[in-house]
């Protein structure tokens, strides 16, 4: 039996941008995300009403968890829609 050679990964420079997006909430020194701040939360929701991922928003882990919790609370209080359409 022939052994299979491992495939080589491309260097990070050729795959695109290696620079991470900085967290907007860390930059603005936000300690706690408030569920009543719907203008801020709408930025983290897609057109269909889904919560955008960290990879897309550029939020840090701590703030992404707070944003997700705040969006869920705002939906429960009918400040944000579950589905837009």
C-alpha positions, 0 to 999 in steps of 0.5 A: 500500500502506498502512503498518502502524502500530506497536502501542503497548506498555503501560506497565510499571505496568499489566502487573503487578509491576515489582519484581524478586525478589531472589536468596536465595543472594546475600542469604545470601552463598552463594559456591558452590552445593553439589550435596550440599545437596539441601534447597536444590536441591529449592526450584529443582525443580518437582513434575515434576522440571524445573529452574525458570527464573530468572523463577520462582525469582528467582535471579541469573544466576550462582547460577542457573547454579550451581544448574542444574549442582548439580542435574545433578550431584546427579541423576547421584549419585542424590541427586535424582530425574530425574523424580518420579512 
